[in-house]
Amino acid sequence: MKAASISEIKAELKGKTTAELTELCLRMARAKKESKELLTYLLFEADDEEAYKRSVIAEISEYMTEVNTSNLYIAKKQLRKVLRITGKYIKYSGNKATEAELLLHFCTEMKALGIPLNRSTALSNLFAAQLKKIVAAVATLHEDLQYEYKDQIAALR
């Protein structure tokens, strides 16, 4: 089955009643966990972005405490898992300031773990890639916010 384009879906949704739209949303939420999480964000958390950021930062911090720092291979796998979860939350938000803040927190926590990044090419590349994403996200923000984030980025390097 070929998926319809966004414009086709939008046109079809305009012809549906409120009850039909509600039923479609609920059915979609039951089909996949990620759809349910996105719907939860849009309905309950999108109005208060600061509270959303705080809750995600707390979750990232919790995951980072569980990272095994004695074995670089296991640490890399666990850090990638945390990064995958962080990316999912960034995707839900779609806000560049939230993206920059969450990735900054991830990198700060990663540095705080005390893992020797220079001993693992994969970990150093992972860290460098996140810094590039942060710089790209910050570049799209207002000048005042850019200045605040650039200090934090410089501290990470």
QUIJO-V248519 format. One record per backbone hydrogen bond with DSSP energy under -1.0 kcal/mol. CO is the residue of the C=O (numbers start at 0). NH is the residue of the N-H. If there is no record, write none. Layout:
BEGIN
co=CO nh=NH
co=CO nh=NH
END
This chain:
BEGIN
co=4 nh=8
co=5 nh=9
co=6 nh=10
co=7 nh=11
co=8 nh=12
co=9 nh=13
co=12 nh=15
co=16 nh=20
co=17 nh=21
co=18 nh=22
co=19 nh=23
co=20 nh=24
co=21 nh=25
co=22 nh=26
co=23 nh=27
co=24 nh=28
co=25 nh=29
co=26 nh=30
co=27 nh=31
co=31 nh=35
co=32 nh=36
co=33 nh=37
co=34 nh=38
co=35 nh=39
co=36 nh=40
co=37 nh=41
co=38 nh=42
co=39 nh=43
co=40 nh=44
co=40 nh=45
co=47 nh=51
co=48 nh=52
co=49 nh=53
co=50 nh=54
co=51 nh=55
co=52 nh=56
co=53 nh=57
co=54 nh=58
co=55 nh=59
co=56 nh=60
co=57 nh=61
co=58 nh=62
co=59 nh=63
co=60 nh=64
co=63 nh=66
co=70 nh=74
co=71 nh=75
co=72 nh=76
co=73 nh=77
co=74 nh=78
co=75 nh=79
co=76 nh=80
co=77 nh=81
co=78 nh=82
co=79 nh=83
co=80 nh=84
co=81 nh=85
co=82 nh=86
co=83 nh=87
co=84 nh=88
co=85 nh=89
co=86 nh=90
co=87 nh=91
co=88 nh=92
co=89 nh=93
co=94 nh=98
co=95 nh=99
co=96 nh=100
co=97 nh=101
co=98 nh=102
co=99 nh=103
co=100 nh=104
co=101 nh=105
co=102 nh=106
co=103 nh=107
co=104 nh=108
co=105 nh=109
co=106 nh=110
co=107 nh=111
co=108 nh=112
co=110 nh=113
co=114 nh=116
co=115 nh=118
co=116 nh=119
co=119 nh=123
co=120 nh=124
co=121 nh=125
co=122 nh=126
co=123 nh=127
co=124 nh=128
co=125 nh=129
co=126 nh=130
co=127 nh=131
co=128 nh=132
co=129 nh=133
co=130 nh=134
co=131 nh=135
co=132 nh=136
co=133 nh=137
co=134 nh=138
co=137 nh=140
co=141 nh=145
co=142 nh=146
co=143 nh=147
co=144 nh=148
co=145 nh=149
co=146 nh=150
co=147 nh=151
co=148 nh=152
co=149 nh=153
co=150 nh=154
co=151 nh=155
co=152 nh=156
END
